[in-house]
Amino acid sequence: MIVLDASVMIAVLDSADAHSGAARELLRSHAADRLVAHRINVAEVLVQPVRAQRAAQASATLAHLGIEYDDEPDHPLVLAELRANTGLPMPDCCVLHLAIRERAAIASFDERLVRAARGLGLQIAGN
């Protein structure tokens, strides 16, 4: 299982994104793996498509790519501890929490998130 950060999903949806090619290659190279995203990160990804009135298309693309949305409830204390200990924004803490809970790797183009994940002993997909 690979937990996707918003940066990867945004890059897949936006061909003008600097990481678009790398994101598409990452998904191709992990086609056999289960791809999961926290619902907060999916919401983060859909903000711009909502503004552009393309939310349905963006959602369909994510589904077509096989990206699943995690619906398990999060424990607020665990998220608060991750936020306090890493200093990362809450959406990044959602990625970390899901990866820790599922013993999964993460995929992200956010260097701060990648450093924090490594510090927590998590694997990084594509590295």
C-alpha positions in Angstrom: 0.0 0.0 0.0 1.1 3.5 -0.8 -0.4 6.6 0.9 -0.5 9.5 -1.6 0.1 13.1 -0.5 -1.9 15.8 -2.2 1.2 16.9 -4.1 1.2 13.6 -6.1 -2.5 13.7 -6.9 -2.3 17.4 -7.9 0.6 16.6 -10.2 -1.2 13.8 -11.9 -4.3 16.0 -12.5 -2.3 19.0 -13.7 -0.1 18.4 -16.7 1.5 21.8 -16.2 2.6 20.9 -12.7 6.4 20.6 -12.4 6.0 17.1 -10.9 3.5 15.8 -13.4 5.8 13.5 -15.3 7.3 12.1 -12.1 3.9 11.6 -10.6 2.6 9.7 -13.6 5.8 7.6 -13.6 5.4 6.9 -9.9 1.8 5.6 -10.4 2.9 3.5 -13.4 5.8 2.0 -11.5 3.5 1.1 -8.5 0.5 0.0 -10.6 0.4 -3.3 -8.7 0.3 -1.5 -5.3 -2.9 -0.3 -3.5 -3.0 3.5 -3.8 -4.8 5.2 -0.9 -5.3 8.8 0.1 -6.7 10.3 3.2 -10.0 12.1 2.6 -8.6 15.4 3.9 -5.8 15.2 1.2 -8.4 14.4 -1.5 -10.4 17.4 -0.4 -7.2 19.5 -0.6 -6.7 18.2 -4.2 -10.2 19.0 -5.3 -10.2 22.7 -4.2 -8.8 24.0 -7.5 -11.0 21.7 -9.7 -14.1 22.9 -7.7 -13.1 26.5 -8.4 -12.7 25.6 -12.1 -16.0 23.7 -12.1 -14.1 20.5 -12.9 -14.5 18.6 -9.7 -16.5 15.7 -11.2 -13.8 15.2 -13.9 -11.0 15.3 -11.3 -12.8 12.9 -9.0 -13.4 10.5 -11.9 -9.7 10.7 -12.9 -8.6 9.8 -9.4 -11.0 6.9 -9.4 -9.9 5.7 -12.8 -6.3 5.7 -11.5 -7.4 3.4 -8.8 -6.8 5.8 -5.9 -8.9 4.8 -3.0 -10.1 7.1 -0.3 -9.5 6.1 3.3 -12.7 6.3 5.4 -11.4 5.0 8.7 -11.9 7.5 11.5 -8.8 9.2 12.8 -8.0 9.6 16.5 -7.7 13.3 17.2 -5.1 12.8 19.8 -2.8 10.9 17.4 -3.2 13.7 14.8 -2.5 16.3 17.4 0.6 14.5 18.6 1.9 14.3 15.0 1.2 18.0 14.5 2.9 18.9 17.7 5.9 16.7 17.2 6.6 17.4 13.5 5.4 20.9 13.1 3.8 19.9 9.8 0.4 21.1 8.6 -2.6 18.9 9.5 -3.1 17.5 6.0 0.5 16.2 6.1 -0.1 14.7 9.5 -3.1 12.9 7.9 -0.7 11.3 5.4 1.6 10.3 8.2 -1.1 8.9 10.4 -2.6 6.8 7.6 0.8 5.4 6.6 1.7 4.6 10.2 -1.7 3.0 10.9 -1.5 0.9 7.7 2.2 0.3 7.8 2.4 1.7 4.3 4.9 3.8 2.3 4.1 7.4 1.4 4.5 9.2 -1.9 5.0 12.9 -1.8 6.9 15.7 -3.5 6.9 17.7 -0.3 10.4 17.5 1.1 9.4 18.4 4.7 6.8 15.6 4.7 9.3 13.1 3.3 11.9 14.1 5.9 9.3 13.6 8.7 8.2 10.3 7.3 11.8 9.0 7.2 12.2 10.2 10.7 9.3 8.1 11.7 10.7 5.1 10.0 8.3 5.1 7.0 9.3 4.0 3.5 9.1 6.5 0.7 7.7 5.3 -2.6 9.9 6.1 -5.6 13.0 6.7 -3.5 
